[in-house]
Amino acid sequence: MSLKLRDLIRQVRACKTAAEERAVIAKESAMIRTAIREEQEQYRHRNVAKLLFMHMLGYPTHFGQLECMKLVASPHFPEKRIGYLGMMLLLSEQADVLMLATNSLKNDLNSDNKFIAGLALCAIGNLATADMSRDLAPEVDKHLVSPKPYLRKKACLAMARCLTKCPDMAEDFVERVVGLLNDRSHGVLITVVQLMTRVLVVDGEDREGGVDHEDDDEESPCRAAFARLVPTLVKLLRNLLSMGYSPEHDVGGISDPFLQVQVLTLLRLLGAGNAKASEEMNDVLAQVATNTETSKNAGNAILYECVQTIMAVESDDGLRVLAVNILGRFLLNRDNNIRYVALNTLARCVADDRGGGGGGDGVTDGDAEGGDESTANTAASALQRHRATVVDCLKDPDVSIRQRALELIYHLVNQSNVEALTAELLNYLVVCPRDHRADICARVLRVVDRYGPDDRWRIDALITMLTIAGRECEAAVQSSAAAYVSRASEDLRAYATHRLLKAVRDDDGSQAGLLNVGIWSVGEYGDLLLQPYTYRPPSSGANVAEVADLGELSATEAPVTVSFMALEPGGVVDVVEAAVGRHSCPPEAKGRALTCFAKLRERFAGSADDATLDRLRKLVLKYEKSHSLELQLRSCEYGALIDAIRGVSVKRADNGGGEEDVFGTGGSGDGAVSEAVMGAAKEALARMPIVDVKVMQRKREERSGAMTEGGMMDPFDDGGEAAVPKPAAPSGGGEPSLLDLDDIFGGGGGAAPPVKQNGSATAPPAKSEPATQSDVDLLSDIFSAQPAPAASAPAPTPTGFDIFSQPPAAAPIATNNMFAPQPVAAVPPAPPPISPFTSPAVTNPLGATPTPAAPQQASVVSSPAVTAPAVGGPTPSDVTVQGFTHGGLTVEFKCTKPDTWNKQNSVLVAKFVNATDAPLYGLHLQVAVPRYVTMEMQPPTSTTVPVSGGSATREVTQTISVTNTMLGTKNLMLKLKASFTSKGNKVEHTATAGFPAGQF
């Protein structure tokens, strides 16, 4: 005979190891299986109770599901209670045996015993499927008018489940729900309000999910009927506020806070986008906001829900200011939970109040609303009055509070307070965790770029940031800092170079970003360091330079004149040599130092003595035999440039056994170099061209305009489904263009003319042969960058170049990393004009001076040795390709070949994974393909993506059949656009997915 439940619990608690516990559970499970086979009815309820205990411990209990069904059908209440409890815990709505319980549920709903009927209603509210909901809805409806409040409140919860599974039945029960709002029982009131809330949520999800409606602008019958009940709900809420002390419903001195919160939630759903309903509830919302006691947590919960309702409905500005002031009071609360909620809500409210202008970086456009805080009466201006409280939260020991405050400060920044808030951000950068510094630096850069009052302030802020967190700064931040220096006036360049040299000298070598920017600036503008500099900063207590260098001074003191003495050339070289001589100096900084020494040799040619110039030459040649190929290459080439400037000819052996000059000018041999070579060498070491922002903006506008002009079809136009564009006739040369993806990526139909440095297009030649586009140009077109002038290359291989394959290490020019080391080759006799926006290598202000490579090197760059497998070769039977991850949604493709005789056909099964804590609704995936690919899409298995990881979670997939007609020559690629609703917010994302070369 099996054990009693209490004996099993004692044995499990007495186990000292997990193995002993598993042995006890395995033995008892075997006894229960034996009892089930022998139909021991007297022990059935005991066995199910023990199965419930095992289920709580995490052991499998599926073999007891039918026993639960038998207990539910028992006429005795104790056995029914255990049966219903087991059914709700051991079964899920996907269980096949659940359909056996429909008849028992219907019989129990008609029972005269209210407790038996209550058990059946609870089971329906937890487990009802769509079919069960349709079958049992009439019986549940009878209990909505039951004279017993006990059954009415349970029937409301059961009906909420039924209408969730079958939204089309909601219209049939609207009138019944409306009548329940006059019930005197608070338990019935709170459940009927939850029922109405659930109906509105499901109705909104159906509309967002693409369910057909006759008129999307017209309200649904349920919403229209519920909107007429707003006065009733307002009256109910006002009665709760004015109700005296009731021990039955009082919680912390507040009358039924649970019902108040539910009513406020329902009002928020009804007032969103409804001006009439919002006007009817404005007065009661103001009454709740002003009369609710905040000394207890129940009052804070009501106020929080009231604030959310005020921000969601069409309320006036005064009411929104009141809501922000309530959240400001929450910030003064000692409970960290309340402060966290306040900071999170404030950030969301301000972003919504400004129309979601924060974008991806969190910085909102506060010029219009934040520029005149004394007269504006909006939520944003009210939040500016709580700025000091928000800034104080940055000093909280709780890291989650600091992170929420940081996000809110990004929303607070505008032109009037950018100096003060940037100083606070830089102060927080000193104490924040290192893994957060990279993101903060990127945000500070966006704030400085968008709201900075002048270029000098921007340079001060960026240098201070590099001094604090140069080690964690990303390459883009360092490149931007260098670009600001290059675009500045000559006076600001001198100021920035003096400051950077001082910062590099005082640094211990740990801030790699500071070394990169500082050494680059010294190399470019080192001649400005030989002159004294004086500057008197404006009177601003929040000037970031004063925060960094003069932090002891109060904000009210007079500004201090900043002066830098003229430096000797040897002193400048000492600072740079000491910085790169440390063991902690990264290799990229050493490469940048070589460029700096080579350029300083040219800058100091007329002012330094021979010893300093010779020292610079030796520093350049120091790495001629380095183990680092990059340093060795730079050292040799820079040494050749310096010798060319000095007029010294360096010989090397040619293929015929003789000697020739390293620049290929012959070995005639008087030991001198030509004037052309000397001029080209000086030009190579001259200052880099200035970044022209207007040209860059114009090119960006041209690229964005090409997405909709030029006769190209936009696959994501407001037409709905992503269709495959019809193939067009190939232009000019008879060969198919490499840029067949123009219809996806919005490229123009023809090649763009070359652009000069000032941005003006050169005149096209009278007649030219059709040129084959290089792989570098293809990559540049895809990633919306202007193609670099490609060197002459041998004919490409028939297989072409796979844009989604891993690029070879020998071709760094194809990347857009502004801080990637660039190889320097021999100087040509006459360098062509350089445009800072046509080549990624030129836009790198911190790289070595780019010069055209030798033909052998150009061939390596232009034609990487990447070959695709032959068509019909071995193909993996199951390949998984990552699509994208955004907003908690991950899309990955499972790729298979349905036909062994036709490798061109592929079946892609898109799997959707939800990593958030709430379901994603209204899923819609659009796909565009190149012209040489045909596609057929099936609808997804569901437009709702449940939370992944649960035991009862169903996978959401979508099948796509594609045919690559150019398999082996061109690879399959997809342009994806996904839209869904996450926690009430509409999310859209566009991405590109590439597939293995030669296989798909």
Secondary structure, DSSP 8 states (H G I E B T S, - for coil): ----HHHHHHHHHH--SHHHHHHHHHHHHHHHHHHHHTT-GGGHHHHHHHHHHHHHHT---GGGHHHHHHHHT-SSHHHHHHHHHHHHHH--TT-GGGGGGHHHHHHHHT-S-HHHHHHHHHHHHHH--HHHHHHHHHHHHHHHT-S-HHHHHHHHHHHHHHHHH-GGGGGGGHHHHHHHTT-S-HHHHHHHHHHHHHHHHHHHHHHHTT---S-TTS--HHHHHHHTTHHHHHHHHHHHHH----TTTEETTEE-HHHHHHHHHHHHHHHTT-HHHHHHHHHHHHHHHHHS--SSHHHHHHHHHHHHHHHHTT--HHHHHHHHHHHHHHHT-S-HHHHHHHHHHHHHHHHHHTTSTTTTTT----HHHHS-TTT--SHHHHHHTTHHHHHHGGG-S-HHHHHHHHHHHHHH--TTTHHHHHHHHHHHHHHS-HHHHHHHHHHHHHHHHHH-SSHHHHHHHHHHHHHHHTTT--HHHHHHHHHHHHHS-HHHHHHHHHHHHHHHHHS-S--HHHHHHHHHHHHHHGGGGGS-EEE---S-TT-HHHHHH-TTS-TTS----EEE----HHHHHHHHHHHHTSTT--HHHHHHHHHHHHHHHHHTTTTS-HHHHHHHHHHHGGGTT-S-HHHHHHHHHHHHHHHHHHT---EEE-TTSSEEETTSS----SS---HHHHHHHHHHTS------HHHHHHHHHHHHHTTTSTT---TTSTTSS----------SSSS--S-TTHHHHT--SS----B-TTS-B----S--------HHHHHHHHTT-------------TT---TTS---TT-GGGS--TTS--------SS-----TTT-TTTT-TTS-------HHHHHHHHS-------TTS---S-EEEEEEEETTEEEEEEEE-S-SS-TTEEEEEEEEEE-SSS-EEEEEEEEE--TTEEEEE---S-S-B--TT-TT---EEEEEEEEETTTTTS--EEEEEEEEEETTEEEEEEEEEE--TTT-
